[in-house]
Amino acid sequence: MLGMEIAILSDQGGRSYNEDACGHWHSDRHLCCVLADGAGGHGGGDVASRLAVQTLLDAFADHPTSDGESLSQLVWQTNEAVLGHRSSDKRLRDMHTTVVCLVIDFVDRMAHWSHVGDSRLYWFRQGRLRDRTLDHSLVQSLINAGVLTPEQAREHPRRSELQSALGTRPEDLQVGASGGSVEVRAGDAFLLCSDGLWEFVSDEAMADALGQAGSASEWLEALEHQVREAARSRASHDNFSAVAVWLMEPADDDALPSEEA
């Protein structure tokens, strides 16, 4: 049975308030982490992100599963919850949010994830990037078409234009998934983050910071420092948030997952 260390970072950056939200839930067997980045103005973005996080965590806690398809269904149900709040309050009619969710089964040592929009999940093994989600965004479609490189996309003037987000009509919603569960092992590290973080920190810089960190919280501290340094000339830079999960062997087979936040 795997153990874990978890750390959370959420900062308003150069904005007047924070529209990001994140959280986690765990039992002896399962961990569920969720991060969301809201938008919509008039308080709608923060409402949408908090609603997405709480809806997903509550739904998973009610019926924990190790099934990737079930997780994607929870994301679809969360979209319905966001749409319901939009229709019930005119002030929230334009709200929407990205979301990324990670589930780990400590007993079977398996993980799966799902996402909508441009909040990302990164999976590292032995200090190297093994996989990450692909954004539902205009610039990602241009990267896929060979028109832009990932480096060019970071500076593109339309880099924040999404092609899918929660709060979208079901017929237009795109939900990304890990394509089934993957086997995880002690030493693996996961990072869920909003675009306010990854826009300023390259994949290579994330891996370098991971290799020098002694804990999940130290990893996030290093990433936070990089964001602040890179965004120093941008007074109104975006909110930035992250959830870091380190997997490890517990001290004994009966040890429960530990956490740090």
C-alpha positions in Angstrom: 0.0 0.0 0.0 1.4 3.4 -1.1 1.7 6.4 1.2 1.6 10.0 0.1 2.6 13.5 0.8 0.4 16.3 -0.5 0.9 20.1 -0.6 -1.4 22.9 -1.9 -0.7 26.4 -3.2 -3.2 29.0 -4.3 -2.4 32.7 -4.8 -4.3 35.6 -6.2 -1.2 36.8 -8.1 -1.7 40.3 -9.4 -5.5 40.1 -9.4 -7.9 41.7 -6.9 -9.3 38.3 -5.9 -8.6 34.6 -6.5 -10.8 32.7 -9.0 -8.9 29.4 -8.5 -10.0 26.7 -6.2 -8.5 23.4 -5.2 -9.0 20.6 -2.6 -8.6 16.9 -1.9 -10.3 14.0 -0.2 -8.8 10.7 0.9 -9.7 7.5 2.6 -7.5 4.6 3.5 -7.6 3.4 -0.1 -8.3 6.4 -2.4 -7.1 9.9 -3.0 -9.1 12.4 -5.1 -7.5 15.8 -5.9 -9.3 18.6 -7.8 -8.2 22.0 -9.1 -10.3 24.5 -11.0 -9.7 27.9 -12.6 -12.9 30.0 -12.9 -13.8 33.0 -15.1 -16.9 35.0 -15.7 -16.7 38.3 -13.9 -18.9 39.7 -11.1 -17.8 37.0 -8.7 -18.8 34.2 -11.1 -15.4 32.7 -11.6 -14.7 32.0 -8.0 -18.2 30.6 -7.6 -17.8 28.3 -10.6 -14.4 27.0 -9.4 -15.4 26.4 -5.8 -18.6 24.7 -7.0 -16.6 22.4 -9.4 -14.2 21.4 -6.7 -16.8 20.7 -4.0 -19.2 18.9 -6.4 -16.5 16.5 -7.7 -15.0 15.8 -4.2 -18.4 15.2 -2.7 -19.5 12.9 -5.5 -16.3 10.9 -5.3 -16.4 10.6 -1.6 -20.0 9.3 -1.8 -18.9 6.6 -4.3 -15.1 6.1 -4.5 -14.1 4.1 -7.6 -10.9 3.2 -9.4 -12.7 3.5 -12.8 -11.6 6.2 -15.2 -14.9 6.2 -17.0 -16.7 6.8 -13.7 -14.5 9.8 -13.1 -15.3 11.3 -16.5 -19.0 10.8 -15.7 -18.5 12.8 -12.5 -16.9 15.6 -14.6 -20.0 15.6 -16.8 -22.3 15.7 -13.8 -20.2 18.6 -12.4 -20.8 20.5 -15.7 -24.5 20.1 -15.1 -24.1 21.5 -11.6 -22.3 24.6 -13.0 -25.0 25.0 -15.7 -27.7 24.8 -13.0 -26.2 27.6 -11.0 -25.8 29.7 -14.1 -29.5 29.5 -14.9 -30.6 30.1 -11.3 -28.7 33.4 -10.9 -28.4 36.1 -13.6 -25.2 37.4 -12.0 -23.6 34.1 -12.8 -24.9 33.6 -16.3 -21.4 34.0 -17.8 -19.4 31.9 -15.3 -17.4 28.9 -16.3 -14.3 27.1 -15.0 -11.6 24.7 -16.0 -11.1 21.5 -14.0 -8.5 18.8 -13.5 -9.0 15.8 -11.3 -6.6 13.0 -10.1 -7.6 9.8 -8.5 -5.1 7.4 -6.9 -5.8 3.9 -5.6 -3.2 3.2 -2.9 -4.0 -0.5 -2.6 -3.9 -1.4 -6.3 -1.3 1.3 -7.0 -3.2 2.7 -9.9 -4.1 6.3 -11.0 -6.4 8.0 -13.5 -7.4 11.5 -14.2 -9.7 13.7 -16.2 -9.8 17.4 -17.2 -11.6 20.2 -19.1 -9.9 23.4 -20.3 -6.3 24.4 -19.7 -5.7 23.5 -16.1 -3.1 20.7 -16.3 -1.9 17.5 -14.7 1.8 16.5 -14.9 3.1 13.0 -14.0 6.8 12.6 -13.1 8.7 9.4 -12.6 12.4 9.3 -11.5 12.4 13.1 -11.9 11.4 13.0 -15.5 8.1 14.1 -17.1 6.2 10.9 -18.1 2.9 12.4 -19.2 0.7 15.5 -19.0 -2.7 16.6 -20.1 -3.3 18.5 -23.4 -5.3 21.7 -23.1 -8.7 22.3 -24.7 -7.6 25.6 -26.1 -7.0 27.5 -29.3 -3.2 27.4 -29.0 -3.2 23.7 -28.3 -5.2 23.1 -31.5 -2.6 25.2 -33.4 0.2 23.1 -31.8 -1.6 19.9 -32.9 -1.8 21.3 -36.4 2.0 22.2 -36.4 1.3 25.9 -36.7 2.8 26.8 -33.3 5.5 25.3 -31.1 4.7 24.9 -27.3 7.2 27.7 -26.6 5.4 30.0 -29.0 2.1 29.1 -27.5 3.1 30.5 -24.1 3.4 34.0 -25.5 0.5 33.9 -28.0 -2.0 36.8 -27.6 -4.9 34.3 -27.7 -3.3 31.7 -25.3 -6.2 32.1 -22.8 -8.9 31.3 -25.4 -10.5 28.0 -24.3 -12.4 25.5 -26.5 -14.0 23.8 -23.6 -14.8 24.6 -20.0 -17.4 23.6 -17.4 -20.5 25.7 -17.8 -20.6 24.7 -21.5 -23.6 23.1 -23.2 -23.2 19.3 -23.0 -23.1 19.0 -26.8 -20.1 21.3 -26.9 -18.2 20.0 -23.8 -14.9 18.2 -24.3 -13.6 16.0 -21.4 -10.1 14.7 -21.5 -9.1 11.5 -19.7 -6.0 9.4 -19.0 -7.4 6.7 -21.2 -7.7 4.2 -18.4 -5.8 3.6 -15.2 -2.0 3.7 -15.1 0.3 1.8 -12.7 2.0 4.1 -10.2 4.9 3.5 -7.8 6.8 5.0 -4.9 8.8 8.0 -6.1 6.2 9.1 -8.6 5.0 12.8 -8.4 2.0 14.5 -9.7 1.3 18.2 -10.2 -2.1 19.7 -10.9 -1.9 23.4 -11.7 -3.7 26.3 -13.3 -2.4 28.2 -16.3 -1.3 31.0 -14.0 1.5 28.7 -12.9 2.4 26.7 -16.0 2.5 29.8 -18.2 5.6 30.9 -16.3 7.2 27.6 -15.5 8.4 25.3 -18.3 8.2 21.5 -18.1 11.9 21.3 -17.7 11.9 23.9 -14.9 9.2 21.8 -13.1 11.4 18.7 -13.3 14.5 20.6 -12.2 12.7 22.0 -9.1 11.3 18.5 -8.4 14.8 17.0 -8.4 16.1 19.6 -5.9 13.1 19.5 -3.5 13.1 17.5 -0.4 9.3 17.5 0.0 6.1 18.3 -1.9 5.8 21.6 -0.1 9.4 22.5 -1.0 8.6 21.7 -4.6 5.7 24.1 -4.6 7.7 26.8 -2.8 10.3 26.6 -5.7 7.6 26.8 -8.3 5.9 29.8 -6.6 9.3 31.6 -6.5 9.7 31.0 -10.2 6.2 32.4 -11.0 6.8 35.5 -8.9 10.2 36.1 -10.6 8.9 35.5 -14.1 5.8 37.6 -13.5 7.6 40.5 -11.8 7.0 42.8 -14.8 3.3 41.9 -15.1 1.5 43.7 -12.3 -1.8 42.1 -13.1 -0.6 38.5 -13.7 -3.1 35.7 -13.2 -4.0 33.8 -10.1 -1.9 30.7 -9.8 -2.6 27.4 -8.0 -1.2 23.9 -7.7 -1.6 20.6 -5.9 1.5 18.4 -5.5 1.3 14.7 -4.7 4.3 12.6 -3.9 3.9 8.8 -3.6 6.1 6.8 -1.3 6.4 3.5 0.5 4.8 3.8 4.0 6.9 3.0 7.1 4.9 -0.2 7.4 2.0 -1.9 5.5 -0.5 -0.6 8.0 0.5 3.0 7.7 -2.2 5.4 6.5 -1.5 8.0 3.8 0.0 11.2 5.4 -0.6 14.7 4.1 1.0 18.1 4.2 -0.8 21.2 3.1 
